[in-house]
């Protein structure tokens, strides 16, 4: 008996079950002879896959007709209501306060955070592994609290489809970046010390691979240079009070070479520094003025209360989350660098130069 087809209706042949089945990452892994994790790394653009293995996986993808789910993810941006955060140096005050600001801002926007601390050194491989792990955890976008000169390295491959915002680094030119106004903060400290008559101003710097430390160091050096002054000592610490204390002991051991003021790159090192100076009989601020950076809640209760730069960590979190949400709505990244204002808080640890 012949079938009757109504006008305007096209008969559709039933599709065999085998043909309907979508190709999975496991299928690709089996054909290529690798793990599903390796397939995931290739699909997400991770760099920690050798060339031969990558080509094997890509050939398997082509043979099976597998397509990475980046398009599906792009269509679903915002559907998971989860933001991934890759963070280094979680124990430092700046990182922990920034994370707190991110959490507040994300919660206000109806998003949860998936935290991915980078263990050990912040090498490109570790960053790429963090991206690969987050790519498998259904996040809508990623915020990187980088605190290091790493984002300009070609070995770090950000998945093209992943909305990303970078905090505390302006080295990555293809993604939006946000940071506190480090340069202005350093300039405000130095101008305050110049107004008090200080010309021999030393600097206790942060780690050499920390973006914020380098910016504060450049601000210290540039301010002296602009006034035609020779830089005094610069000693590098590691953000901790212990390193500030050790540096303070070394400086106090040479009283004839003491500067009249010291700009510490963060409040924690300033705390250790002032303790060392007190123990060696060097009065703060009548003999040496000390200024910091961050304005920790405890800084007002140091002895003497610390002059410092106040960073708006909550504002940094709000701007970072808002920028990421904007990135999620865009088909392509919108690179740029935005600074969050800082302010000078003058307290009793700085005074007019007497030497």
N, C-alpha and C positions, 0 to 999 in steps of 0.2 A: 504494500500500500504506500503510495507516495505521500510525502509530508506536505503540508500546506504552510507556506510562510506568509505571514501578514505583511502588507506593504510597509516599508520603512523599518522592518526588523531584520537584522542580519543574524543568521544562525551562527553560533559559536561552538566549535568543536571542543569537547572536553579535553583539558590538558592532562597528560599523564602525570601521575603523582611524582615520579622521578624528575620530570621537567619542572614541576612547580616548586620543588624544594630549593630554597635559597642556599647559596654557597656560603659556608661558615668559615670562620678563621681556622677552625680545626681541620677542615678539608684542605685548606691551603697548607697548613703545617704538615699534614700527612704526606701530601704530594711532594713538598719541598724537602721533607726529611728533617724538619727543624721543630722547635717548640712553638706553641701558640704565642708565648711571650715574645719570641723573636719576630713572628709575623706581626704582632701588635706594634713592636718597635719600628718595623719597616713601614707599616701603615700610617704611623703617627709621625714619621720623619725623624726619628731619633738617630743620632750620629754614632752610637756605640754598637754598630753592626758592621762587620767587615764587608768589603766590596763584593767578594765572591758569594757570600751568604745572601746579601741583599739582592743580587741579581737572580739567585736561585729562587728566592721568595717572589720577586716580581714576575719571573717567568711562570711560576705556579699560579699567581693571580691572573695573569693573562690567559693561561690555558683554561682555567676554570671559570673565567668571566667574573672573578671576584672584584668587588668595588669596596674600598674602605668606606666606612659609614660616616665620613665627614659631611657629606651632603645631608644625610638624615640628621646629624647633630646640628648642622647649621639651621635646619628648619625647626629644630626643637629648642633653640637657644632660649633660656629662661624657663624651660619646662621642669628642670630638676630642682630649681631654687637652691642651688648649692654652688658655692664659690671655693675653689681650691686655693690654698696659700702655701707657696714654697718659701721657707724662711731659713736663714742662716743665723748663727749666733743668737739663739733664742734666749740665752741667759743674760744678754746685755740689757741694760735698762731701756735703751732706745728701741730695740727690737720688741721687747715685751710690751712696752707702752703702745707702740705702733700696732701690734697685734690686738691689743685691747681696743684701740680705736677702730680697727677693721671689724672686730666682732660686734661692737655697738652699732656701727653703720650698717653692717650686713643684716643684723637682726631687725633694725628699723625698716629696712627695705624688704623684709620677709624672706631673707636668705640665711642658710646655715653655712658654716665654714668647715672645710675639710683640710686639716693642717697636715702638711708634708715637710717636716724638718729634714734638712740635708745633713746627714751624719758625716762626721769626719771633715775632710777638706772640701772646699766648695769648688771642686774641679768640674770641667764640662761634663764628664761622664756622670757624675753624681746629679748634676742638674737635669741632664737628659733622662736619667732613670726616674727622677721625681716627676717629670712631665709624663713619662710613659705610665707611671703608677696612677697619676691623677686622671689620665685619659681613660683608664679602665674603671674609674669610680663615679662616672656620670656627673661631672661638674659642668656648669655652664660657661665657666671662664676661670682664669687663674690670675692671682696677684702674686708677684715675686717681690719679697722683701729682701733685696739682694745684698746690700751693704758691702759690695765688693766690685772691683774692676774685672768683671767676668763677662758681662753681657755683650761686649763688643767682639768676643772671640767667635770665630766662624764655627768652632766645634759645637757650640750650643745651638741646637736646632729647635726652634719653637714651631710646633705643628701649625701649618698654615691656616687651618680652620679654627684654631683655638683663640678666642679673645683673651688678650693678655695685657696687663698693666704692670709696669715696673716701678718699684719704690726705691729711692736712694741710689739711683744710677741714671745718668743721662747718656750713657755710652751707646745704648741701643737705639739706632736711628729709625728702625722700622716699626716700632711700637710706642704707644704713649707712655710717658714716664712722669712721675710726680715726686717731689721731695720738699722738705723744709728749705727755706732760703738760707742755705749754709753760708754763702758768700756774704750776704748782708749781715748775718749774725756775727761772723768774724770781724767784719768792718765796724759794727757797732761797739764790740768789745774794745777794739784797738782805738777807736776815736774817743771812747770814754777814758781810756788810760792816757792817751795823749793830752786830753783836757786837764788831767790831774798832774801833768808835768812829767810823765814817764817817757823816757827815751830808750832805756835799756830794758827791753821786754822779751823775756824768754818764752818758749812755747813747749808745753808737754803735749806731744802729738799722740794721736791714736795709731792703730795698726796701719802699716803701709799699704795693705790691700783693701782697706775700707774706704769707700767713696767719700763718706762724710768727713772722715779724718783728713783725707787729702784736700778736700775743699776748705776745711778750716785752717789747715797748714798754709795753703796758698793765700788765704785771706790775711793771715798773720804776716807772711813774708811780703805780700803785695802792699800792705799798709805801711810797713817800714820803708820799703823801697820808694813808695810815693812821696815820703817825707825826706828822702835822702839819708835815712838812718841805716846803720849796719845792723843786721840781725844779731841778736844775742844767742845764747845757747838754744838748741832745739834737741830735745831728748824724746825718744819714742817709747810710749807705754802700750798697754794692751787693753785699755778701757777700765781696768780693775783698780780699786783703792790700793791694793797691794803694790801694783806697779807704780802708782803715784807716790806711795810711801817710800819705796826704794829709790826713786828718782829724787825725792825731796831730801833723803839722807845724803845722797851723793852731792847734791848742790850745796847743802848746808855744811858739808865737810870742807868746802873751799869758800870761806866767808868773804875773802877779798874779791872773789869773782861773782858774788851774788848779784843778780839783776835787781832792779827796783820793783819790777812787776813780773808776774808769770801768768800767762794765758793757758789754762789747761783745756784740752779738747773735749772733756766731759766733766760732769760734777763728781763722779766717783773718783777719778784720778785726782781732782782738786782736793777731795776729802783726805785721801792718803797723803798728799803733798803737804797740806796744812798741819796734819798730825806730826809729820817728820820735822817741819820747821819749828813747831812748838817745842818738841822734845830737844831740839838743838839750840833752844834759846833765841830763835829768830822770830821776832814779833810780827804778826800779821794783823793789821796792815801797815803799822808805822815803819817797819823796815822793808817788808816786801808785800806788795799788794797781790792778791790772787783772784782770778776770775775763772769761771767755768763755762759750761755749755750744756743745756737740757732743762734746767730748773726742775730737778727732782723735788717731790714733796718735802723731803728731809732737808733740802738745801737752805731753807729759811731757818733751820735749827742747828746748822753747823756753827762752830765757834771759831771766828766770828761768822755771822750769817753771810752766805756766799752771794756775791755779785755774779750774775750768770745770764745766759740767753734762754728765754722761755720758748720752747717749741710747742706748737699746737698739734699734739699727736691725735687728738680726736678729730680735728679738722683735716689732718692728713688722711685718716681713715675714711672720713666722709667723702673727700674728693676722690680718693682711689676707688671706692665702691661705685660712686656716681659715674666716674669715667669708664669703669668696666661695664656697667649696665648700658652705657651709651655704645660701647664697643660691641656688645652683644646684638645690638639692633642694626649694626652696619654690616654690609657684605664684605668690606675690606677694612683693615686697620687704618686708624687715623693717627699717624705719628705726631709727636709734639712733646714739649717739656713744660711742665707747670710747677710753679713754686708756691708753697704755703708760707705766709708771712711769719716772721719771728719778732720777738721784742726783747729789749734789754731790761733786766731787772737789777737795779742798783741797790746793794746792801752794804754791810759794814766791812766786808773783806777787802775793799779797795779804798785808798785814801791818797791825798796829795803826796807827791814824791818829795822826800827830804834830803836825798843824796844826789 
